[in-house]
Amino acid sequence: MAIGAELTQALRTFAAQEQAIVDLGRRVEPANAMDFVRMRRRLVMGFADLGAALDKDAWLAEQPEVYRQGRQLFSAFRAANSINQANWPVVMARDDPKGYEVAARPVAEKSRAFWTWAQQELGFRR
């Protein structure tokens, strides 16, 4: 397998963005709540960038079933994240960190599924 440089970079960038927001999400407090808001916005843009890179990758274009599986897992991950952000504004995450941790589990599950696919099918390890 030989994914392109653009997809490789998009995967790297998104993995770093995701890890940063997960780390901050574990310790949201009044002092860093605005950082969490900004990171959430960046992550939304990261989803868009990675989605575009998946769609444009030449190797994936030649592997329609692999692409379909990846796109399906990525879309499920993106949807779970969107629902979580809609249901858990930053102030709620800040005020109820344990509840937020529980609410974020479906996002983490979808994330793991996508990254497992990326490792198995693309040879990319975050």
C-alpha positions as CSV (number, residue, x, y, z in Angstrom):
1,M,0.0,0.0,0.0
2,A,1.3,3.4,-0.9
3,I,-1.0,6.3,0.2
4,G,0.0,9.7,-0.9
5,A,2.0,12.3,1.0
6,E,-1.1,14.6,1.3
7,L,-3.1,11.9,3.0
8,T,-0.2,10.9,5.2
9,Q,0.2,14.5,6.3
10,A,-3.5,14.9,6.9
11,L,-3.6,11.8,9.0
12,R,-0.6,13.0,11.1
13,T,-2.1,16.5,11.6
14,F,-5.5,15.1,12.5
15,A,-4.0,12.6,14.9
16,A,-2.1,15.4,16.7
17,Q,-5.3,17.6,16.9
18,E,-7.3,14.7,18.2
19,Q,-4.8,13.8,20.9
20,A,-4.5,17.5,22.0
21,I,-8.2,17.9,22.4
22,V,-8.5,14.5,24.2
23,D,-5.8,15.6,26.6
24,L,-7.4,19.0,27.3
25,G,-10.9,17.4,27.5
26,R,-9.7,15.5,30.6
27,R,-9.0,18.7,32.5
28,V,-11.4,21.4,31.2
29,E,-11.6,24.2,33.8
30,P,-12.5,27.9,33.7
31,A,-8.9,28.8,32.9
32,N,-8.7,26.8,29.8
33,A,-12.3,26.6,28.6
34,M,-11.7,29.0,25.7
35,D,-8.7,26.8,24.6
36,F,-11.1,23.9,24.5
37,V,-13.6,25.9,22.3
38,R,-10.8,26.8,19.9
39,M,-9.5,23.2,19.8
40,R,-13.0,22.0,19.0
41,R,-13.3,24.4,16.1
42,R,-9.8,23.3,14.8
43,L,-10.9,19.6,15.1
44,V,-14.0,20.3,13.0
45,M,-11.7,21.8,10.3
46,G,-9.4,18.8,10.8
47,F,-12.2,16.5,10.0
48,A,-12.9,18.5,6.8
49,D,-9.2,18.4,5.8
50,L,-8.8,14.7,6.4
51,G,-12.1,13.9,4.6
52,A,-10.8,15.8,1.6
53,A,-7.5,14.0,1.7
54,L,-9.2,10.6,1.9
55,D,-11.4,11.6,-1.1
56,K,-8.4,12.7,-3.2
57,D,-5.9,10.0,-2.5
58,A,-4.9,8.1,-5.7
59,W,-4.1,4.8,-4.0
60,L,-7.5,4.8,-2.3
61,A,-9.2,5.6,-5.6
62,E,-7.8,2.4,-6.9
63,Q,-9.1,0.5,-3.8
64,P,-12.9,1.2,-3.8
65,E,-13.8,-1.3,-1.1
66,V,-11.0,-0.1,1.2
67,Y,-12.0,3.5,0.5
68,R,-15.7,2.7,1.3
69,Q,-14.8,1.1,4.6
70,G,-12.6,3.9,5.6
71,R,-15.1,6.6,4.6
72,Q,-17.8,4.8,6.5
73,L,-15.7,4.6,9.7
74,F,-14.5,8.2,9.3
75,S,-18.1,9.4,8.8
76,A,-19.3,7.6,11.9
77,F,-16.4,9.1,13.9
78,R,-17.2,12.6,12.6
79,A,-20.9,12.2,13.4
80,A,-20.2,10.9,16.9
81,N,-18.0,13.9,17.5
82,S,-20.6,16.3,16.2
83,I,-23.3,14.9,18.4
84,N,-21.0,15.0,21.4
85,Q,-20.1,18.7,20.7
86,A,-23.8,19.6,20.3
87,N,-24.9,17.8,23.5
88,W,-21.9,18.9,25.6
89,P,-21.1,22.6,25.3
90,V,-17.8,23.5,26.9
91,V,-19.4,24.9,30.0
92,M,-21.2,21.5,30.6
93,A,-17.9,19.6,30.1
94,R,-16.2,22.0,32.5
95,D,-18.9,21.7,35.1
96,D,-19.4,17.9,34.9
97,P,-16.1,16.3,33.9
98,K,-17.2,12.8,34.9
99,G,-20.4,13.1,32.8
100,Y,-18.4,14.4,29.9
101,E,-16.0,11.5,30.1
102,V,-18.9,9.1,29.9
103,A,-20.5,11.0,27.1
104,A,-17.2,11.1,25.1
105,R,-16.9,7.3,25.1
106,P,-18.9,6.7,21.9
107,V,-16.6,9.2,20.1
108,A,-13.5,7.3,21.5
109,E,-15.0,4.0,20.2
110,K,-15.5,5.5,16.7
111,S,-12.1,7.0,16.8
112,R,-10.5,3.6,17.6
113,A,-12.4,1.9,14.8
114,F,-11.2,4.5,12.3
115,W,-7.6,4.4,13.5
116,T,-7.6,0.6,13.5
117,W,-8.7,0.7,9.8
118,A,-6.0,3.3,9.0
119,Q,-3.3,1.1,10.5
120,Q,-4.5,-2.1,8.9
121,E,-5.4,-0.8,5.5
122,L,-3.1,2.2,5.1
123,G,-0.2,1.2,7.2
124,F,-0.6,4.4,9.2
125,R,0.0,4.3,12.9
126,R,-0.8,7.4,15.0
